[in-house]
């Protein structure tokens, strides 16, 4: 998890620096949302809190025959 | 010329659309149609083409009514701000899932077919880094890459087809009777799910010569119909519908059977190389669409700052999406096809109907 936080952090610092340089700070709030989403995705990838993949959740939702086996 | 700087022609956009259909066609067209329509599966693209032609006409009405405007601008103008935001958000989520789906499938395919002992991350990360570099150059570079790739992919598929002709058994393709009408119609849905042209509309404001959309659209449909028919014909004609319907990489298996003069074989590596190019263009174009959606949805001055963070997010979502290739295949049949039908047919038709009712566009102008 730490390596992912470091990667996301490094990208964020670089992009914020570029935003300041190009005077595009009005995009900062939206950028922050994307950073938080990326951190959340990395947490889900590492810790798997739902104990299921997105496919499994979607397939359960549409009542797929995937889980019937055989 | 200055006015059109940084823009691409409708012909180039439709070339990108043609490439977008190749990856899913090679991957699943033969197996999904063979499962339902059996030996008549090679007739499915003809039925699908009729649906796609009607859809092309509907989209042409929309595009001619809103020249030099992106699909997000069209949605905002046709619906209210609330519904517009909701629809655009749905497209954002769906296209992101699609990109993650194709990214994961691309890596899984390489590991399954050529590099069984290589870590899957390597392929995903290398693809994302390459996309991160190229996408900054804008749509003109992507379109030019698309044109070159289109020629390359067409030649490869044509050559493979010529080599496959001697292995096609007519018995595997016949008999055809009236009993095949309903299964063929049913199977045509999966083919229609590959009509990705609406996702290109998110950067329609960067198209020039929009009045030629229908003309080049028909030619693109002809190409897609031909590629689909030929791939299904060669796959089923070679191995029969029973084997093809159970094969995860059906066309690849059919190509593996090809030998030239009984000596030269291994043509599947050429197909895999072509496949990677097609995957790359597909992920690139869909990512470009998503970045345009993000720009419109969040009213950004530029999407450049969001490229890297979005690609990192894509990496994680491609891992969260599925545990293995079997889940991806089931997801493809049970969810992605239906989702694509909703996002590519039902939603755009609703939007066009609302636009016609509210007199935002006019059929006569076409």
Contacts between the chains, C-beta under 8 A, distances in Angstrom:
chain1	res1	chain2	res2	distance
A	4	B	316	7.8
A	7	B	312	6.6
A	8	B	309	7.4
A	8	B	312	6.1
A	11	B	308	4.8
A	11	B	309	5.8
A	11	B	312	6.3
A	12	B	309	7.1
A	14	B	308	7.6
A	15	B	305	4.6
A	15	B	306	7.9
A	15	B	308	6.5
A	15	B	309	6.7
A	18	B	304	7.8
A	18	B	305	6.2
A	19	B	305	5.5
A	22	B	302	7.7
A	24	B	301	5.0
A	24	B	302	6.2
A	24	B	305	6.8
A	26	B	301	6.4
A	27	B	298	7.4
A	27	B	300	4.9
A	27	B	301	6.0
A	27	B	302	7.3
A	27	B	305	6.0
A	27	B	306	7.9
A	30	B	294	7.7
A	30	B	298	4.0
A	30	B	300	6.2
A	30	B	306	7.6
A	31	B	305	5.9
A	31	B	306	6.6
A	31	B	309	7.1
A	34	B	306	6.1
A	34	B	309	4.8
A	34	B	310	6.7
A	34	B	313	6.9
A	35	B	309	6.1
A	37	B	313	6.1
A	38	B	309	5.6
A	38	B	312	5.2
A	38	B	313	4.5
A	38	B	316	6.9
A	41	B	313	5.5
A	41	B	316	3.7
A	41	B	317	5.8
A	41	B	320	6.5
A	42	B	316	5.3
A	44	B	316	7.3
A	44	B	320	5.5
A	45	B	316	4.7
A	45	B	319	5.0
A	45	B	320	5.6
A	53	B	320	6.4
A	53	B	321	6.4
A	53	B	322	5.1
A	53	B	323	4.8
A	53	B	327	6.2
A	54	B	97	7.8
A	54	B	317	7.6
A	54	B	320	5.3
A	54	B	321	4.9
A	54	B	322	7.2
A	55	B	321	5.9
A	55	B	322	4.2
A	55	B	323	7.4
A	55	B	327	4.2
A	55	B	328	6.8
A	55	B	330	7.3
A	55	B	331	4.5
A	55	B	335	7.9
A	56	B	323	7.5
A	56	B	327	6.7
A	58	B	331	6.5
A	58	B	335	5.0
A	59	B	327	7.4
A	59	B	330	6.1
A	59	B	331	6.5
A	59	B	334	6.0
A	59	B	335	6.8
A	62	B	334	5.6
A	62	B	335	5.9
A	62	B	338	7.5
A	64	B	330	6.1
A	64	B	334	4.5
A	64	B	335	7.8
A	66	B	326	7.9
A	66	B	327	7.4
A	66	B	330	4.3
A	66	B	334	7.1
